Amino acid sequence: LTLITENPLIQSPHNLRTRRIGPNISIEVHVRVDAEMTVRASHQLTIEIEQRLREVYGPATLVSIHVEPTKS
Ligand SMILES: [Zn+2]
C-alpha cells in the first residue's frame, strides 16, 4: 500500500483485493481524494497508480481503482 500512498493526494486506501487470474494479477483498491478535486485530476491519479502497480506486478496486471471523496 505504500506504493499507493506515496502520492500525498491519495488518502485512505482500503478494500484492497488482489487475485491471481491465470498468469496475471488483478488488483482492486479504493482510494479517497479531496472532494473538490476535479474528475480530470482524480482520473490522472488513477492512471499514475495503475502505471506504478504495473511496473511492480507486470504490464498485464489488471488494475481497478475506485475513487471516493474524503469525509470532511
Ligand atoms: Zn470504498
N, CA, C, O and the ligand as a Tripos MOL2 file, in Angstrom:
@<TRIPOS>MOLECULE
protein
  289   287    73     0     0
PROTEIN
NO_CHARGES

@<TRIPOS>ATOM
      1 N           0.8140   -1.2140    0.0000 N.3       1 LEU1
      2 CA          0.0000    0.0000    0.0000 C.3       1 LEU1
      3 C           0.8480    1.2640    0.0000 C.2       1 LEU1
      4 O           0.3630    2.3250   -0.3940 O.2       1 LEU1
      5 N           2.0970    1.1770    0.4310 N.am      2 THR2
      6 CA          2.9490    2.3640    0.3780 C.3       2 THR2
      7 C           3.1020    2.8250   -1.0620 C.2       2 THR2
      8 O           3.2930    4.0110   -1.3330 O.2       2 THR2
      9 N           3.0180    1.8890   -1.9610 N.am      3 LEU3
     10 CA          3.0740    2.1820   -3.3900 C.3       3 LEU3
     11 C           1.9810    3.1690   -3.7760 C.2       3 LEU3
     12 O           2.1770    4.0300   -4.6340 O.2       3 LEU3
     13 N           0.8470    3.0330   -3.1420 N.am      4 ILE4
     14 CA         -0.3000    3.8660   -3.4760 C.3       4 ILE4
     15 C          -0.2720    5.1700   -2.6890 C.2       4 ILE4
     16 O          -0.5840    6.2330   -3.2260 O.2       4 ILE4
     17 N           0.1010    5.0900   -1.4230 N.am      5 THR5
     18 CA          0.0380    6.2750   -0.5680 C.3       5 THR5
     19 C           1.2530    7.1810   -0.7230 C.2       5 THR5
     20 O           1.3120    8.2530   -0.1210 O.2       5 THR5
     21 N           2.2160    6.7550   -1.5250 N.am      6 GLU6
     22 CA          3.3490    7.5920   -1.9000 C.3       6 GLU6
     23 C           2.9080    8.9860   -2.3280 C.2       6 GLU6
     24 O           3.5540    9.9810   -2.0000 O.2       6 GLU6
     25 N           1.8170    9.0450   -3.0540 N.am      7 ASN7
     26 CA          1.2890   10.3220   -3.5280 C.3       7 ASN7
     27 C           0.4330   10.9410   -2.4270 C.2       7 ASN7
     28 O          -0.5690   10.3520   -2.0210 O.2       7 ASN7
     29 N           0.8130   12.1190   -1.9390 N.am      8 PRO8
     30 CA          0.1030   12.7140   -0.7950 C.3       8 PRO8
     31 C          -1.3550   13.0700   -1.1080 C.2       8 PRO8
     32 O          -2.1500   13.2910   -0.1940 O.2       8 PRO8
     33 N          -1.7030   13.1250   -2.3930 N.am      9 LEU9
     34 CA         -3.0830   13.4520   -2.7490 C.3       9 LEU9
     35 C          -4.0140   12.2660   -2.5550 C.2       9 LEU9
     36 O          -5.2360   12.4110   -2.5430 O.2       9 LEU9
     37 N          -3.4100   11.0820   -2.4010 N.am     10 ILE10
     38 CA         -4.2140    9.8760   -2.2730 C.3      10 ILE10
     39 C          -4.2640    9.4550   -0.8180 C.2      10 ILE10
     40 O          -3.2310    9.2740   -0.1750 O.2      10 ILE10
     41 N          -5.4730    9.3020   -0.3080 N.am     11 GLN11
     42 CA         -5.6320    9.0220    1.1120 C.3      11 GLN11
     43 C          -6.4340    7.7440    1.3380 C.2      11 GLN11
     44 O          -7.2190    7.3030    0.4990 O.2      11 GLN11
     45 N          -6.1950    7.1770    2.5110 N.am     12 SER12
     46 CA         -7.0070    6.0630    2.9970 C.3      12 SER12
     47 C          -7.2960    4.9730    1.9790 C.2      12 SER12
     48 O          -8.4620    4.6780    1.7160 O.2      12 SER12
     49 N          -6.2640    4.3670    1.3990 N.am     13 PRO13
     50 CA         -6.5680    3.2280    0.5410 C.3      13 PRO13
     51 C          -7.1930    2.1160    1.3830 C.2      13 PRO13
     52 O          -6.7460    1.8580    2.5000 O.2      13 PRO13
     53 N          -8.2080    1.4680    0.8600 N.am     14 HIS14
     54 CA         -8.8790    0.3980    1.6000 C.3      14 HIS14
     55 C          -9.5070   -0.5740    0.6180 C.2      14 HIS14
     56 O          -9.4700   -0.3630   -0.5940 O.2      14 HIS14
     57 N         -10.0850   -1.6410    1.1530 N.am     15 ASN15
     58 CA        -10.7010   -2.6800    0.3130 C.3      15 ASN15
     59 C          -9.7540   -3.2050   -0.7610 C.2      15 ASN15
     60 O         -10.1660   -3.5080   -1.8810 O.2      15 ASN15
     61 N          -8.4910   -3.3050   -0.4000 N.am     16 LEU16
     62 CA         -7.5380   -3.8400   -1.3650 C.3      16 LEU16
     63 C          -7.8010   -5.3250   -1.5950 C.2      16 LEU16
     64 O          -7.8770   -6.1100   -0.6490 O.2      16 LEU16
     65 N          -7.9380   -5.6950   -2.8590 N.am     17 ARG17
     66 CA         -8.1350   -7.1080   -3.2000 C.3      17 ARG17
     67 C          -7.1770   -7.4640   -4.3220 C.2      17 ARG17
     68 O          -7.1570   -6.8110   -5.3650 O.2      17 ARG17
     69 N          -6.3960   -8.4870   -4.1040 N.am     18 THR18
     70 CA         -5.5590   -8.9780   -5.1910 C.3      18 THR18
     71 C          -5.9490  -10.4090   -5.4780 C.2      18 THR18
     72 O          -6.1460  -11.2140   -4.5690 O.2      18 THR18
     73 N          -6.0540  -10.7060   -6.7410 N.am     19 ARG19
     74 CA         -6.3980  -12.0560   -7.1740 C.3      19 ARG19
     75 C          -5.4570  -12.4580   -8.2890 C.2      19 ARG19
     76 O          -4.9460  -11.6200   -9.0330 O.2      19 ARG19
     77 N          -5.2430  -13.7330   -8.3860 N.am     20 ARG20
     78 CA         -4.4450  -14.2400   -9.4800 C.3      20 ARG20
     79 C          -5.3930  -14.7810  -10.5380 C.2      20 ARG20
     80 O          -6.2600  -15.6060  -10.2470 O.2      20 ARG20
     81 N          -5.2230  -14.3150  -11.7540 N.am     21 ILE21
     82 CA         -6.0500  -14.7990  -12.8600 C.3      21 ILE21
     83 C          -5.1090  -15.3900  -13.8930 C.2      21 ILE21
     84 O          -4.5110  -14.6720  -14.6940 O.2      21 ILE21
     85 N          -4.9860  -16.7230  -13.8620 N.am     22 GLY22
     86 CA         -4.0080  -17.3620  -14.7360 C.3      22 GLY22
     87 C          -2.6290  -16.8190  -14.4030 C.2      22 GLY22
     88 O          -2.2210  -16.8340  -13.2420 O.2      22 GLY22
     89 N          -1.9100  -16.3420  -15.4040 N.am     23 PRO23
     90 CA         -0.5590  -15.8280  -15.1610 C.3      23 PRO23
     91 C          -0.5600  -14.3830  -14.6600 C.2      23 PRO23
     92 O           0.4890  -13.8500  -14.2980 O.2      23 PRO23
     93 N          -1.7150  -13.7610  -14.6390 N.am     24 ASN24
     94 CA         -1.7780  -12.3380  -14.3160 C.3      24 ASN24
     95 C          -2.3310  -12.0880  -12.9250 C.2      24 ASN24
     96 O          -2.8870  -12.9800  -12.2830 O.2      24 ASN24
     97 N          -2.1650  -10.8570  -12.4800 N.am     25 ILE25
     98 CA         -2.6680  -10.4560  -11.1770 C.3      25 ILE25
     99 C          -3.7170   -9.3750  -11.3700 C.2      25 ILE25
    100 O          -3.5530   -8.4670  -12.1840 O.2      25 ILE25
    101 N          -4.7840   -9.4860  -10.6170 N.am     26 SER26
    102 CA         -5.8180   -8.4680  -10.6300 C.3      26 SER26
    103 C          -5.7840   -7.7310   -9.3010 C.2      26 SER26
    104 O          -5.8210   -8.3540   -8.2400 O.2      26 SER26
    105 N          -5.7160   -6.4260   -9.3560 N.am     27 ILE27
    106 CA         -5.6600   -5.6140   -8.1410 C.3      27 ILE27
    107 C          -6.8370   -4.6500   -8.1280 C.2      27 ILE27
    108 O          -7.0710   -3.9150   -9.0880 O.2      27 ILE27
    109 N          -7.5650   -4.6690   -7.0300 N.am     28 GLU28
    110 CA         -8.6870   -3.7580   -6.8890 C.3      28 GLU28
    111 C          -8.4910   -2.9790   -5.5990 C.2      28 GLU28
    112 O          -8.1890   -3.5730   -4.5640 O.2      28 GLU28
    113 N          -8.6530   -1.6890   -5.6380 N.am     29 VAL29
    114 CA         -8.4420   -0.8950   -4.4300 C.3      29 VAL29
    115 C          -9.3370    0.3470   -4.4550 C.2      29 VAL29
    116 O          -9.6170    0.9040   -5.5160 O.2      29 VAL29
    117 N          -9.7690    0.7590   -3.2920 N.am     30 HIS30
    118 CA        -10.4900    2.0220   -3.1470 C.3      30 HIS30
    119 C          -9.5220    3.0630   -2.5990 C.2      30 HIS30
    120 O          -8.7040    2.7460   -1.7350 O.2      30 HIS30
    121 N          -9.5990    4.2810   -3.0790 N.am     31 VAL31
    122 CA         -8.7990    5.3660   -2.5160 C.3      31 VAL31
    123 C          -9.7000    6.5760   -2.3140 C.2      31 VAL31
    124 O         -10.7540    6.6950   -2.9400 O.2      31 VAL31
    125 N          -9.2770    7.4550   -1.4450 N.am     32 ARG32
    126 CA        -10.0280    8.6950   -1.2400 C.3      32 ARG32
    127 C          -9.1930    9.8760   -1.7050 C.2      32 ARG32
    128 O          -7.9800    9.9170   -1.4960 O.2      32 ARG32
    129 N          -9.8430   10.8160   -2.3240 N.am     33 VAL33
    130 CA         -9.1770   12.0660   -2.7120 C.3      33 VAL33
    131 C         -10.0460   13.2250   -2.2300 C.2      33 VAL33
    132 O         -11.2160   13.0510   -1.8900 O.2      33 VAL33
    133 N          -9.4510   14.3890   -2.2100 N.am     34 ASP34
    134 CA        -10.1790   15.5970   -1.8200 C.3      34 ASP34
    135 C         -11.4650   15.7020   -2.6300 C.2      34 ASP34
    136 O         -11.4580   15.5270   -3.8480 O.2      34 ASP34
    137 N         -12.5600   15.9860   -1.9480 N.am     35 ALA35
    138 CA        -13.8700   16.0300   -2.6150 C.3      35 ALA35
    139 C         -13.9390   17.1310   -3.6670 C.2      35 ALA35
    140 O         -14.7750   17.0760   -4.5690 O.2      35 ALA35
    141 N         -13.0730   18.1240   -3.5570 N.am     36 GLU36
    142 CA        -13.0930   19.2350   -4.5170 C.3      36 GLU36
    143 C         -12.2310   18.9500   -5.7480 C.2      36 GLU36
    144 O         -12.2070   19.7330   -6.6980 O.2      36 GLU36
    145 N         -11.5350   17.8350   -5.7160 N.am     37 MET37
    146 CA        -10.6800   17.5250   -6.8480 C.3      37 MET37
    147 C         -11.5160   17.2730   -8.1090 C.2      37 MET37
    148 O         -12.5650   16.6320   -8.0520 O.2      37 MET37
    149 N         -11.0440   17.7760   -9.2240 N.am     38 THR38
    150 CA        -11.8040   17.5900  -10.4650 C.3      38 THR38
    151 C         -11.7430   16.1370  -10.9190 C.2      38 THR38
    152 O         -10.8410   15.3880  -10.5420 O.2      38 THR38
    153 N         -12.6990   15.7640  -11.7180 N.am     39 VAL39
    154 CA        -12.7130   14.4240  -12.2990 C.3      39 VAL39
    155 C         -11.4350   14.2040  -13.1030 C.2      39 VAL39
    156 O         -10.8400   13.1270  -13.0740 O.2      39 VAL39
    157 N         -11.0340   15.2410  -13.8140 N.am     40 ARG40
    158 CA         -9.8250   15.1250  -14.6220 C.3      40 ARG40
    159 C          -8.6120   14.8100  -13.7400 C.2      40 ARG40
    160 O          -7.8180   13.9260  -14.0590 O.2      40 ARG40
    161 N          -8.4790   15.5320  -12.6430 N.am     41 ALA41
    162 CA         -7.3210   15.3440  -11.7710 C.3      41 ALA41
    163 C          -7.3620   13.9840  -11.0910 C.2      41 ALA41
    164 O          -6.3300   13.3250  -10.9620 O.2      41 ALA41
    165 N          -8.5330   13.5600  -10.6580 N.am     42 SER42
    166 CA         -8.6010   12.2740   -9.9730 C.3      42 SER42
    167 C          -8.3840   11.1320  -10.9630 C.2      42 SER42
    168 O          -7.8100   10.0990  -10.6170 O.2      42 SER42
    169 N          -8.8440   11.3270  -12.1910 N.am     43 HIS43
    170 CA         -8.5870   10.3060  -13.2020 C.3      43 HIS43
    171 C          -7.0920   10.1850  -13.4710 C.2      43 HIS43
    172 O          -6.5660    9.0830  -13.6230 O.2      43 HIS43
    173 N          -6.4170   11.3240  -13.5290 N.am     44 GLN44
    174 CA         -4.9670   11.3240  -13.7300 C.3      44 GLN44
    175 C          -4.2700   10.5450  -12.6110 C.2      44 GLN44
    176 O          -3.3080    9.8150  -12.8520 O.2      44 GLN44
    177 N          -4.7680   10.7120  -11.3940 N.am     45 LEU45
    178 CA         -4.1830    9.9820  -10.2610 C.3      45 LEU45
    179 C          -4.3470    8.4770  -10.4310 C.2      45 LEU45
    180 O          -3.4280    7.7090  -10.1470 O.2      45 LEU45
    181 N          -5.5200    8.0620  -10.8930 N.am     46 THR46
    182 CA         -5.7330    6.6220  -11.0470 C.3      46 THR46
    183 C          -4.7990    6.0690  -12.1230 C.2      46 THR46
    184 O          -4.3170    4.9420  -12.0130 O.2      46 THR46
    185 N          -4.5440    6.8670  -13.1640 N.am     47 ILE47
    186 CA         -3.6180    6.4150  -14.2070 C.3      47 ILE47
    187 C          -2.2220    6.2370  -13.6270 C.2      47 ILE47
    188 O          -1.5270    5.2700  -13.9370 O.2      47 ILE47
    189 N          -1.8220    7.1790  -12.7820 N.am     48 GLU48
    190 CA         -0.4950    7.0660  -12.1570 C.3      48 GLU48
    191 C          -0.3970    5.8280  -11.2780 C.2      48 GLU48
    192 O           0.6210    5.1360  -11.2880 O.2      48 GLU48
    193 N          -1.4450    5.5490  -10.5200 N.am     49 ILE49
    194 CA         -1.4330    4.3610   -9.6650 C.3      49 ILE49
    195 C          -1.3460    3.1000  -10.5210 C.2      49 ILE49
    196 O          -0.5780    2.1870  -10.2210 O.2      49 ILE49
    197 N          -2.1410    3.0620  -11.5890 N.am     50 GLU50
    198 CA         -2.1130    1.8970  -12.4730 C.3      50 GLU50
    199 C          -0.7170    1.6540  -13.0210 C.2      50 GLU50
    200 O          -0.2190    0.5280  -13.0240 O.2      50 GLU50
    201 N          -0.0920    2.7380  -13.4850 N.am     51 GLN51
    202 CA          1.2470    2.5950  -14.0630 C.3      51 GLN51
    203 C           2.2300    2.0760  -13.0360 C.2      51 GLN51
    204 O           3.0550    1.2110  -13.3320 O.2      51 GLN51
    205 N           2.1390    2.6130  -11.8170 N.am     52 ARG52
    206 CA          3.0760    2.1910  -10.7820 C.3      52 ARG52
    207 C           2.8670    0.7210  -10.4170 C.2      52 ARG52
    208 O           3.8340   -0.0200  -10.2350 O.2      52 ARG52
    209 N           1.6050    0.3020  -10.3090 N.am     53 LEU53
    210 CA          1.3230   -1.0880   -9.9730 C.3      53 LEU53
    211 C           1.8100   -2.0150  -11.0860 C.2      53 LEU53
    212 O           2.3120   -3.1060  -10.8160 O.2      53 LEU53
    213 N           1.6590   -1.5720  -12.3420 N.am     54 ARG54
    214 CA          2.1090   -2.4150  -13.4540 C.3      54 ARG54
    215 C           3.6270   -2.5110  -13.5010 C.2      54 ARG54
    216 O           4.1710   -3.5260  -13.9350 O.2      54 ARG54
    217 N           4.3190   -1.4590  -13.0570 N.am     55 GLU55
    218 CA          5.7770   -1.5330  -13.0010 C.3      55 GLU55
    219 C           6.2050   -2.6040  -12.0090 C.2      55 GLU55
    220 O           7.2010   -3.2950  -12.2230 O.2      55 GLU55
    221 N           5.4570   -2.7400  -10.9310 N.am     56 VAL56
    222 CA          5.8350   -3.6830   -9.8910 C.3      56 VAL56
    223 C           5.3480   -5.0930  -10.2080 C.2      56 VAL56
    224 O           6.0950   -6.0610  -10.0650 O.2      56 VAL56
    225 N           4.0870   -5.2040  -10.6400 N.am     57 TYR57
    226 CA          3.4820   -6.5340  -10.7910 C.3      57 TYR57
    227 C           3.4360   -7.0320  -12.2250 C.2      57 TYR57
    228 O           2.9700   -8.1420  -12.4810 O.2      57 TYR57
    229 N           3.9110   -6.2300  -13.1560 N.am     58 GLY58
    230 CA          3.9450   -6.6590  -14.5510 C.3      58 GLY58
    231 C           2.9330   -5.9120  -15.3930 C.2      58 GLY58
    232 O           1.8940   -5.4820  -14.8910 O.2      58 GLY58
    233 N           3.2350   -5.7560  -16.6820 N.am     59 PRO59
    234 CA          2.4180   -4.9250  -17.5640 C.3      59 PRO59
    235 C           1.0160   -5.4790  -17.7970 C.2      59 PRO59
    236 O           0.1240   -4.7360  -18.2070 O.2      59 PRO59
    237 N           0.8060   -6.7670  -17.5450 N.am     60 ALA60
    238 CA         -0.5100   -7.3460  -17.8020 C.3      60 ALA60
    239 C          -1.4170   -7.2890  -16.5730 C.2      60 ALA60
    240 O          -2.5330   -7.8090  -16.5880 O.2      60 ALA60
    241 N          -0.9290   -6.6570  -15.5210 N.am     61 THR61
    242 CA         -1.7140   -6.5640  -14.2920 C.3      61 THR61
    243 C          -3.0150   -5.8050  -14.5340 C.2      61 THR61
    244 O          -3.0230   -4.7340  -15.1410 O.2      61 THR61
    245 N          -4.1020   -6.3770  -14.0530 N.am     62 LEU62
    246 CA         -5.3990   -5.7170  -14.1710 C.3      62 LEU62
    247 C          -5.6010   -4.8500  -12.9410 C.2      62 LEU62
    248 O          -5.5840   -5.3410  -11.8120 O.2      62 LEU62
    249 N          -5.7900   -3.5770  -13.1640 N.am     63 VAL63
    250 CA         -5.9210   -2.6520  -12.0450 C.3      63 VAL63
    251 C          -7.2870   -1.9900  -12.0730 C.2      63 VAL63
    252 O          -7.7010   -1.4450  -13.0970 O.2      63 VAL63
    253 N          -7.9770   -2.0380  -10.9570 N.am     64 SER64
    254 CA         -9.2820   -1.4110  -10.8480 C.3      64 SER64
    255 C          -9.2770   -0.5030   -9.6250 C.2      64 SER64
    256 O          -9.1350   -0.9770   -8.4980 O.2      64 SER64
    257 N          -9.4300    0.7840   -9.8410 N.am     65 ILE65
    258 CA         -9.3350    1.7460   -8.7460 C.3      65 ILE65
    259 C         -10.6550    2.5030   -8.6020 C.2      65 ILE65
    260 O         -11.1720    3.0630   -9.5690 O.2      65 ILE65
    261 N         -11.1770    2.5100   -7.4080 N.am     66 HIS66
    262 CA        -12.4110    3.2430   -7.1240 C.3      66 HIS66
    263 C         -12.0510    4.5210   -6.3780 C.2      66 HIS66
    264 O         -11.4320    4.4670   -5.3150 O.2      66 HIS66
    265 N         -12.4270    5.6410   -6.9160 N.am     67 VAL67
    266 CA        -12.1170    6.9190   -6.2660 C.3      67 VAL67
    267 C         -13.3300    7.4040   -5.4860 C.2      67 VAL67
    268 O         -14.4450    7.4600   -6.0060 O.2      67 VAL67
    269 N         -13.0870    7.7520   -4.2360 N.am     68 GLU68
    270 CA        -14.1600    8.2670   -3.3770 C.3      68 GLU68
    271 C         -13.7320    9.5950   -2.7750 C.2      68 GLU68
    272 O         -12.5350    9.8280   -2.6050 O.2      68 GLU68
    273 N         -14.6730   10.4710   -2.4470 N.am     69 PRO69
    274 CA        -14.3040   11.7290   -1.7930 C.3      69 PRO69
    275 C         -13.9310   11.4780   -0.3330 C.2      69 PRO69
    276 O         -14.4830   10.5840    0.3090 O.2      69 PRO69
    277 N         -12.9970   12.2670    0.1840 N.am     70 THR70
    278 CA        -12.6750   12.1750    1.6050 C.3      70 THR70
    279 C         -13.8730   12.6870    2.4130 C.2      70 THR70
    280 O         -14.6230   13.5590    1.9740 O.2      70 THR70
    281 N         -14.0190   12.1160    3.5940 N.am     71 LYS71
    282 CA        -15.0450   12.6170    4.5070 C.3      71 LYS71
    283 C         -14.4780   13.8240    5.2270 C.2      71 LYS71
    284 O         -13.4200   13.7340    5.8490 O.2      71 LYS71
    285 N         -15.1520   14.9290    5.1540 N.am     72 SER72
    286 CA        -14.6040   16.1130    5.8150 C.3      72 SER72
    287 C         -15.5940   16.6340    6.8500 C.2      72 SER72
    288 O         -15.3210   17.6300    7.5190 O.2      72 SER72
    289 ZN        -14.5350    2.3170   -0.5000 Zn       73 ZN73
@<TRIPOS>BOND
     1     1     2 1
     2     2     3 1
     3     3     4 2
     4     3     5 am
     5     5     6 1
     6     6     7 1
     7     7     8 2
     8     7     9 am
     9     9    10 1
    10    10    11 1
    11    11    12 2
    12    11    13 am
    13    13    14 1
    14    14    15 1
    15    15    16 2
    16    15    17 am
    17    17    18 1
    18    18    19 1
    19    19    20 2
    20    19    21 am
    21    21    22 1
    22    22    23 1
    23    23    24 2
    24    23    25 am
    25    25    26 1
    26    26    27 1
    27    27    28 2
    28    27    29 am
    29    29    30 1
    30    30    31 1
    31    31    32 2
    32    31    33 am
    33    33    34 1
    34    34    35 1
    35    35    36 2
    36    35    37 am
    37    37    38 1
    38    38    39 1
    39    39    40 2
    40    39    41 am
    41    41    42 1
    42    42    43 1
    43    43    44 2
    44    43    45 am
    45    45    46 1
    46    46    47 1
    47    47    48 2
    48    47    49 am
    49    49    50 1
    50    50    51 1
    51    51    52 2
    52    51    53 am
    53    53    54 1
    54    54    55 1
    55    55    56 2
    56    55    57 am
    57    57    58 1
    58    58    59 1
    59    59    60 2
    60    59    61 am
    61    61    62 1
    62    62    63 1
    63    63    64 2
    64    63    65 am
    65    65    66 1
    66    66    67 1
    67    67    68 2
    68    67    69 am
    69    69    70 1
    70    70    71 1
    71    71    72 2
    72    71    73 am
    73    73    74 1
    74    74    75 1
    75    75    76 2
    76    75    77 am
    77    77    78 1
    78    78    79 1
    79    79    80 2
    80    79    81 am
    81    81    82 1
    82    82    83 1
    83    83    84 2
    84    83    85 am
    85    85    86 1
    86    86    87 1
    87    87    88 2
    88    87    89 am
    89    89    90 1
    90    90    91 1
    91    91    92 2
    92    91    93 am
    93    93    94 1
    94    94    95 1
    95    95    96 2
    96    95    97 am
    97    97    98 1
    98    98    99 1
    99    99   100 2
   100    99   101 am
   101   101   102 1
   102   102   103 1
   103   103   104 2
   104   103   105 am
   105   105   106 1
   106   106   107 1
   107   107   108 2
   108   107   109 am
   109   109   110 1
   110   110   111 1
   111   111   112 2
   112   111   113 am
   113   113   114 1
   114   114   115 1
   115   115   116 2
   116   115   117 am
   117   117   118 1
   118   118   119 1
   119   119   120 2
   120   119   121 am
   121   121   122 1
   122   122   123 1
   123   123   124 2
   124   123   125 am
   125   125   126 1
   126   126   127 1
   127   127   128 2
   128   127   129 am
   129   129   130 1
   130   130   131 1
   131   131   132 2
   132   131   133 am
   133   133   134 1
   134   134   135 1
   135   135   136 2
   136   135   137 am
   137   137   138 1
   138   138   139 1
   139   139   140 2
   140   139   141 am
   141   141   142 1
   142   142   143 1
   143   143   144 2
   144   143   145 am
   145   145   146 1
   146   146   147 1
   147   147   148 2
   148   147   149 am
   149   149   150 1
   150   150   151 1
   151   151   152 2
   152   151   153 am
   153   153   154 1
   154   154   155 1
   155   155   156 2
   156   155   157 am
   157   157   158 1
   158   158   159 1
   159   159   160 2
   160   159   161 am
   161   161   162 1
   162   162   163 1
   163   163   164 2
   164   163   165 am
   165   165   166 1
   166   166   167 1
   167   167   168 2
   168   167   169 am
   169   169   170 1
   170   170   171 1
   171   171   172 2
   172   171   173 am
   173   173   174 1
   174   174   175 1
   175   175   176 2
   176   175   177 am
   177   177   178 1
   178   178   179 1
   179   179   180 2
   180   179   181 am
   181   181   182 1
   182   182   183 1
   183   183   184 2
   184   183   185 am
   185   185   186 1
   186   186   187 1
   187   187   188 2
   188   187   189 am
   189   189   190 1
   190   190   191 1
   191   191   192 2
   192   191   193 am
   193   193   194 1
   194   194   195 1
   195   195   196 2
   196   195   197 am
   197   197   198 1
   198   198   199 1
   199   199   200 2
   200   199   201 am
   201   201   202 1
   202   202   203 1
   203   203   204 2
   204   203   205 am
   205   205   206 1
   206   206   207 1
   207   207   208 2
   208   207   209 am
   209   209   210 1
   210   210   211 1
   211   211   212 2
   212   211   213 am
   213   213   214 1
   214   214   215 1
   215   215   216 2
   216   215   217 am
   217   217   218 1
   218   218   219 1
   219   219   220 2
   220   219   221 am
   221   221   222 1
   222   222   223 1
   223   223   224 2
   224   223   225 am
   225   225   226 1
   226   226   227 1
   227   227   228 2
   228   227   229 am
   229   229   230 1
   230   230   231 1
   231   231   232 2
   232   231   233 am
   233   233   234 1
   234   234   235 1
   235   235   236 2
   236   235   237 am
   237   237   238 1
   238   238   239 1
   239   239   240 2
   240   239   241 am
   241   241   242 1
   242   242   243 1
   243   243   244 2
   244   243   245 am
   245   245   246 1
   246   246   247 1
   247   247   248 2
   248   247   249 am
   249   249   250 1
   250   250   251 1
   251   251   252 2
   252   251   253 am
   253   253   254 1
   254   254   255 1
   255   255   256 2
   256   255   257 am
   257   257   258 1
   258   258   259 1
   259   259   260 2
   260   259   261 am
   261   261   262 1
   262   262   263 1
   263   263   264 2
   264   263   265 am
   265   265   266 1
   266   266   267 1
   267   267   268 2
   268   267   269 am
   269   269   270 1
   270   270   271 1
   271   271   272 2
   272   271   273 am
   273   273   274 1
   274   274   275 1
   275   275   276 2
   276   275   277 am
   277   277   278 1
   278   278   279 1
   279   279   280 2
   280   279   281 am
   281   281   282 1
   282   282   283 1
   283   283   284 2
   284   283   285 am
   285   285   286 1
   286   286   287 1
   287   287   288 2
@<TRIPOS>SUBSTRUCTURE
     1 LEU1         2 RESIDUE 1 A LEU
     2 THR2         6 RESIDUE 1 A THR
     3 LEU3        10 RESIDUE 1 A LEU
     4 ILE4        14 RESIDUE 1 A ILE
     5 THR5        18 RESIDUE 1 A THR
     6 GLU6        22 RESIDUE 1 A GLU
     7 ASN7        26 RESIDUE 1 A ASN
     8 PRO8        30 RESIDUE 1 A PRO
     9 LEU9        34 RESIDUE 1 A LEU
    10 ILE10       38 RESIDUE 1 A ILE
    11 GLN11       42 RESIDUE 1 A GLN
    12 SER12       46 RESIDUE 1 A SER
    13 PRO13       50 RESIDUE 1 A PRO
    14 HIS14       54 RESIDUE 1 A HIS
    15 ASN15       58 RESIDUE 1 A ASN
    16 LEU16       62 RESIDUE 1 A LEU
    17 ARG17       66 RESIDUE 1 A ARG
    18 THR18       70 RESIDUE 1 A THR
    19 ARG19       74 RESIDUE 1 A ARG
    20 ARG20       78 RESIDUE 1 A ARG
    21 ILE21       82 RESIDUE 1 A ILE
    22 GLY22       86 RESIDUE 1 A GLY
    23 PRO23       90 RESIDUE 1 A PRO
    24 ASN24       94 RESIDUE 1 A ASN
    25 ILE25       98 RESIDUE 1 A ILE
    26 SER26      102 RESIDUE 1 A SER
    27 ILE27      106 RESIDUE 1 A ILE
    28 GLU28      110 RESIDUE 1 A GLU
    29 VAL29      114 RESIDUE 1 A VAL
    30 HIS30      118 RESIDUE 1 A HIS
    31 VAL31      122 RESIDUE 1 A VAL
    32 ARG32      126 RESIDUE 1 A ARG
    33 VAL33      130 RESIDUE 1 A VAL
    34 ASP34      134 RESIDUE 1 A ASP
    35 ALA35      138 RESIDUE 1 A ALA
    36 GLU36      142 RESIDUE 1 A GLU
    37 MET37      146 RESIDUE 1 A MET
    38 THR38      150 RESIDUE 1 A THR
    39 VAL39      154 RESIDUE 1 A VAL
    40 ARG40      158 RESIDUE 1 A ARG
    41 ALA41      162 RESIDUE 1 A ALA
    42 SER42      166 RESIDUE 1 A SER
    43 HIS43      170 RESIDUE 1 A HIS
    44 GLN44      174 RESIDUE 1 A GLN
    45 LEU45      178 RESIDUE 1 A LEU
    46 THR46      182 RESIDUE 1 A THR
    47 ILE47      186 RESIDUE 1 A ILE
    48 GLU48      190 RESIDUE 1 A GLU
    49 ILE49      194 RESIDUE 1 A ILE
    50 GLU50      198 RESIDUE 1 A GLU
    51 GLN51      202 RESIDUE 1 A GLN
    52 ARG52      206 RESIDUE 1 A ARG
    53 LEU53      210 RESIDUE 1 A LEU
    54 ARG54      214 RESIDUE 1 A ARG
    55 GLU55      218 RESIDUE 1 A GLU
    56 VAL56      222 RESIDUE 1 A VAL
    57 TYR57      226 RESIDUE 1 A TYR
    58 GLY58      230 RESIDUE 1 A GLY
    59 PRO59      234 RESIDUE 1 A PRO
    60 ALA60      238 RESIDUE 1 A ALA
    61 THR61      242 RESIDUE 1 A THR
    62 LEU62      246 RESIDUE 1 A LEU
    63 VAL63      250 RESIDUE 1 A VAL
    64 SER64      254 RESIDUE 1 A SER
    65 ILE65      258 RESIDUE 1 A ILE
    66 HIS66      262 RESIDUE 1 A HIS
    67 VAL67      266 RESIDUE 1 A VAL
    68 GLU68      270 RESIDUE 1 A GLU
    69 PRO69      274 RESIDUE 1 A PRO
    70 THR70      278 RESIDUE 1 A THR
    71 LYS71      282 RESIDUE 1 A LYS
    72 SER72      286 RESIDUE 1 A SER
    73 ZN73       289 GROUP 0 **** ****
